[in-house]
């Protein structure tokens, strides 16, 4: 029903069902900070979603709520930094059938009604990575730049001798179209 990808690793769908609506997977993680994508492989029943929890290895369970996935939001990307012990309740540890922290980080997913999920609050040391908001910002920024530069466009007859440098509007337009294409194909291309 679920899968996940840890940055730099292959996708994984190995979840153990620990209760009727609860699933658990042990993670192979080599860092105290990671990006993890969680996704749906089969639709949830109508009105349900998956609350996503994360547990770093500690003497006591430290389950932290990260966020959720649902049929209308079938994937989510999280940046999970080292979550602090003691900031969760033992109830969450028991929820996934784990009474001690263990040696491996764990990912837990609990299928819950969406109104119940909406009442949960994500751990403060965790952030959802919103690729769409980054893409939206960059698109707005380049459109603004393009519109601003285009407002100064003049024909060759309108040009007056000056010491200013001129850039062809067609060159800016070509750059703009290439940038939009690259952004559509890979929203994170600028990070490479």
Order of alpha helices (4+ residues) and beta strands (2+ residues): beta-beta-beta-beta-beta-beta-beta-alpha-beta-alpha-beta-alpha-alpha
